Amino acid sequence: MGAKYIIIACLLCADFVCFAQEKQKRDSIPPYESFVPQTLTTNEYINYQLPPLDSLFEGAKTNPRLKAIGASIEAARNDLKTAKRDWLQYFSVRAGYTYGILGTYTDQESQYTPLTTVYSGATQNSWSVGANIIIPFNRFFSHRVNVKKQKELVKNAEYTQQIKFDEIKNEIIELYCNIQYQLKLLKLATESITLYNAEYQVAELDYINNKNNKDRSLSDLKHSQKVAKIEYEKIINELNIMFLKLELISNLHFRNQ
């Protein structure tokens, strides 16, 4: 019996350890946060005033498409600086310094004296300075051409950035005008829904009071009311899409203002 309880306790302990590890694993995973686009109510849309185009253009200057080209321009300018200093490679300078003891060994021998070695030495230091000039003529005569070529690459990158900025401004203008157009349509669609709702209520009262089962005006008004609501939802959807695109391009969250 004792062994049975020990086995049961071990199994429970293993389950508890697995549960704790699984919980720790779940806690280590950052929670997923879904992006929920911000939408405005109907009255907010109808009364909304878009910011000036100039502020949208100014915000678009930090668009990643322009920043990527800006990085290319900076790299081209750095290459231009390197090309202008390319002539420095024709020159080289050297310098040296030595310090130590300079010694000599002298062997002396004569008819009357055996061979003897005499050592003499002294502490000395010395230094040297020199310079070399090596001019490869192919690089020397192409130096100005390379610098000019690099300048043109910088100009080309700047022109590309301006072209891309003009494209972004055209996108902003198109979205800007379409939003204004959709806002006007939204106002008309809201008025149509209000009108059809009022007409439907009147027709419904007439139908109840007259009890005329052959009257088709009630169903026709219901259909018109449904069509007006569908058109309203389409306009709201278009506005949400265009607002999100405009915010993405201009890097401005102007709906929070």
C-alpha positions as CSV (number, residue, x, y, z in Angstrom):
1,M,0.0,0.0,0.0
2,G,2.8,2.4,0.8
3,A,4.4,1.9,-2.7
4,K,1.0,2.6,-4.3
5,Y,0.7,5.9,-2.6
6,I,4.2,6.8,-3.5
7,I,3.5,6.2,-7.2
8,I,0.3,8.2,-7.0
9,A,2.2,11.1,-5.4
10,C,4.9,11.0,-8.1
11,L,2.3,11.1,-10.9
12,L,0.5,14.1,-9.3
13,C,3.9,15.8,-8.8
14,A,4.8,15.2,-12.5
15,D,1.4,16.6,-13.6
16,F,1.9,19.7,-11.5
17,V,5.4,20.3,-13.0
18,C,4.1,19.9,-16.5
19,F,1.2,22.3,-15.8
20,A,3.7,24.9,-14.3
21,Q,6.0,24.6,-17.3
22,E,3.1,25.0,-19.7
23,K,1.8,28.0,-17.8
24,Q,5.3,29.6,-17.8
25,K,5.5,29.0,-21.6
26,R,2.1,30.7,-22.2
27,D,3.1,33.6,-20.0
28,S,6.4,34.1,-21.9
29,I,4.5,34.5,-25.2
30,P,3.5,38.2,-25.6
31,P,-0.2,38.7,-26.1
32,Y,-1.4,39.3,-29.6
33,E,-2.8,42.7,-30.1
34,S,-5.0,43.0,-33.2
35,F,-5.1,46.2,-35.1
36,V,-8.6,47.8,-35.0
37,P,-9.1,50.7,-37.4
38,Q,-10.5,53.8,-35.9
39,T,-13.9,54.8,-37.4
40,L,-16.0,57.8,-36.9
41,T,-19.7,58.1,-36.3
42,T,-22.0,59.4,-39.0
43,N,-22.3,62.8,-37.4
44,E,-18.5,63.0,-37.0
45,Y,-18.1,62.1,-40.6
46,I,-20.6,64.6,-41.9
47,N,-19.2,67.5,-39.8
48,Y,-15.6,66.5,-40.3
49,Q,-13.1,69.0,-41.7
50,L,-10.1,67.6,-43.4
51,P,-6.7,69.2,-42.5
52,P,-5.0,71.5,-45.1
53,L,-3.1,69.8,-47.9
54,D,0.1,71.5,-46.9
55,S,0.1,69.7,-43.5
56,L,-0.5,66.4,-45.3
57,F,2.4,67.1,-47.7
58,E,4.6,68.0,-44.8
59,G,3.8,64.8,-42.9
60,A,4.4,62.8,-46.0
61,K,8.0,63.8,-46.0
62,T,8.6,61.2,-43.4
63,N,7.1,58.5,-45.6
64,P,9.3,55.3,-45.6
65,R,9.4,55.5,-49.4
66,L,11.1,58.9,-49.2
67,K,13.3,57.9,-46.3
68,A,14.6,55.0,-48.3
69,I,15.6,57.3,-51.1
70,G,17.0,59.7,-48.6
71,A,19.4,57.0,-47.3
72,S,20.5,56.4,-50.9
73,I,21.2,60.1,-51.3
74,E,23.3,60.1,-48.1
75,A,25.3,57.1,-49.3
76,A,25.9,58.8,-52.7
77,R,27.1,61.9,-51.0
78,N,29.5,59.9,-48.9
79,D,30.9,58.2,-52.1
80,L,31.3,61.7,-53.6
81,K,33.5,62.8,-50.6
82,T,35.6,59.6,-51.0
83,A,36.0,60.2,-54.8
84,K,37.1,63.8,-54.1
85,R,39.8,62.5,-51.7
86,D,40.9,59.8,-54.1
87,W,44.1,61.7,-55.0
88,L,45.5,61.2,-51.5
89,Q,46.4,57.6,-52.4
90,Y,49.2,58.9,-54.6
91,F,51.2,60.0,-51.5
92,S,52.7,57.9,-48.8
93,V,54.8,59.0,-45.8
94,R,57.1,56.8,-43.7
95,A,58.9,57.5,-40.5
96,G,61.1,55.4,-38.2
97,Y,63.0,55.5,-35.0
98,T,65.6,53.2,-33.5
99,Y,67.3,53.0,-30.2
100,G,69.9,50.6,-28.8
101,I,73.5,49.6,-28.4
102,L,75.7,49.4,-31.5
103,G,78.7,47.1,-30.9
104,T,81.5,45.7,-32.9
105,Y,83.9,42.8,-32.4
106,T,87.5,43.2,-33.7
107,D,90.0,40.3,-34.0
108,Q,93.6,41.2,-33.5
109,E,96.6,38.9,-34.1
110,S,100.3,39.5,-34.7
111,Q,103.5,37.5,-34.9
112,Y,104.1,38.0,-31.2
113,T,100.6,38.0,-29.8
114,P,97.9,35.4,-30.1
115,L,94.5,36.0,-31.6
116,T,92.4,38.2,-29.4
117,T,88.9,39.6,-29.8
118,V,88.2,43.1,-28.8
119,Y,84.5,44.3,-28.3
120,S,83.6,48.0,-28.4
121,G,80.1,49.4,-28.3
122,A,78.0,52.5,-27.5
123,T,74.3,53.4,-27.0
124,Q,72.9,55.1,-30.1
125,N,69.5,56.3,-31.5
126,S,68.5,57.3,-34.9
127,W,65.4,58.4,-36.8
128,S,64.3,58.7,-40.4
129,V,61.6,60.4,-42.3
130,G,60.6,59.9,-45.9
131,A,57.8,60.3,-48.4
132,N,56.9,58.7,-51.7
133,I,54.8,59.9,-54.6
134,I,53.3,57.3,-57.0
135,I,51.0,58.7,-59.6
136,P,49.2,56.2,-61.8
137,F,48.3,58.2,-64.9
138,N,45.2,56.3,-65.7
139,R,43.6,57.2,-62.3
140,F,45.1,60.7,-62.3
141,F,43.4,61.7,-65.6
142,S,40.1,59.9,-64.7
143,H,39.9,61.5,-61.2
144,R,37.8,64.5,-62.4
145,V,35.6,62.2,-64.5
146,N,34.9,60.0,-61.5
147,V,34.1,63.0,-59.3
148,K,31.7,64.4,-61.9
149,K,30.1,60.9,-62.3
150,Q,29.5,60.7,-58.6
151,K,28.0,64.2,-58.5
152,E,25.5,63.1,-61.2
153,L,24.6,60.0,-59.1
154,V,23.8,62.3,-56.2
155,K,21.6,64.5,-58.5
156,N,19.9,61.4,-59.9
157,A,19.0,60.2,-56.4
158,E,17.7,63.7,-55.5
159,Y,15.6,63.8,-58.7
160,T,14.2,60.3,-57.9
161,Q,13.2,61.5,-54.4
162,Q,11.4,64.5,-55.8
163,I,9.6,62.3,-58.4
164,K,8.5,59.9,-55.6
165,F,7.4,62.8,-53.5
166,D,5.3,64.2,-56.4
167,E,3.7,60.8,-56.8
168,I,2.9,60.7,-53.1
169,K,1.4,64.2,-53.3
170,N,-0.8,63.1,-56.2
171,E,-2.0,60.1,-54.1
172,I,-2.8,62.5,-51.3
173,I,-4.7,64.9,-53.5
174,E,-6.7,62.1,-55.1
175,L,-7.6,60.6,-51.7
176,Y,-8.3,64.1,-50.4
177,C,-10.8,64.9,-53.2
178,N,-12.5,61.5,-53.0
179,I,-13.0,61.8,-49.3
180,Q,-14.6,65.2,-49.8
181,Y,-16.8,63.7,-52.5
182,Q,-17.8,60.7,-50.3
183,L,-18.6,63.0,-47.4
184,K,-21.1,64.9,-49.6
185,L,-22.6,61.6,-50.7
186,L,-22.8,60.5,-47.1
187,K,-24.8,63.6,-46.2
188,L,-27.2,62.9,-49.1
189,A,-27.5,59.2,-48.2
190,T,-28.3,60.1,-44.5
191,E,-31.0,62.5,-45.7
192,S,-32.4,59.8,-48.0
193,I,-32.6,57.3,-45.1
194,T,-34.3,59.8,-42.9
195,L,-36.8,60.6,-45.6
196,Y,-37.6,56.9,-46.4
197,N,-37.9,56.2,-42.6
198,A,-40.5,59.0,-42.3
199,E,-42.4,57.9,-45.4
200,Y,-42.4,54.3,-44.3
201,Q,-43.8,55.2,-40.9
202,V,-46.6,57.2,-42.6
203,A,-47.3,54.5,-45.1
204,E,-47.3,51.9,-42.3
205,L,-49.9,53.9,-40.3
206,D,-52.0,54.3,-43.5
207,Y,-51.8,50.6,-44.1
208,I,-52.9,49.8,-40.5
209,N,-55.8,52.3,-40.6
210,N,-57.0,51.5,-44.1
211,K,-56.3,47.8,-43.8
212,N,-55.7,47.7,-47.5
213,N,-53.8,44.5,-48.1
214,K,-53.5,45.2,-51.9
215,D,-51.4,48.4,-51.2
216,R,-47.9,47.8,-52.6
217,S,-46.5,51.2,-51.5
218,L,-45.4,49.8,-48.1
219,S,-43.2,47.1,-49.6
220,D,-41.8,49.5,-52.2
221,L,-40.8,52.0,-49.5
222,K,-39.3,49.1,-47.5
223,H,-37.2,48.2,-50.5
224,S,-36.1,51.8,-51.1
225,Q,-35.2,52.1,-47.5
226,K,-33.1,49.0,-47.7
227,V,-31.3,50.2,-50.9
228,A,-30.6,53.6,-49.2
229,K,-29.0,51.8,-46.1
230,I,-26.9,49.6,-48.4
231,E,-25.6,52.7,-50.2
232,Y,-24.9,54.4,-46.9
233,E,-22.9,51.4,-45.7
234,K,-20.9,51.4,-49.0
235,I,-20.1,55.1,-48.5
236,I,-19.0,54.5,-44.9
237,N,-16.8,51.6,-46.0
238,E,-15.1,53.7,-48.7
239,L,-14.5,56.5,-46.2
240,N,-12.8,54.2,-43.8
241,I,-10.6,52.8,-46.5
242,M,-9.6,56.2,-47.8
243,F,-9.0,57.7,-44.3
244,L,-6.7,54.8,-43.4
245,K,-4.8,55.1,-46.7
246,L,-4.5,58.9,-46.2
247,E,-3.2,58.4,-42.7
248,L,-0.7,55.8,-43.8
249,I,0.7,57.9,-46.7
250,S,0.9,61.2,-44.7
251,N,2.0,59.7,-41.4
252,L,-0.6,61.8,-39.6
253,H,-3.4,60.5,-37.4
254,F,-5.6,63.5,-38.0
255,R,-8.8,61.7,-37.0
256,N,-7.6,61.9,-33.4
257,Q,-7.6,65.7,-33.6
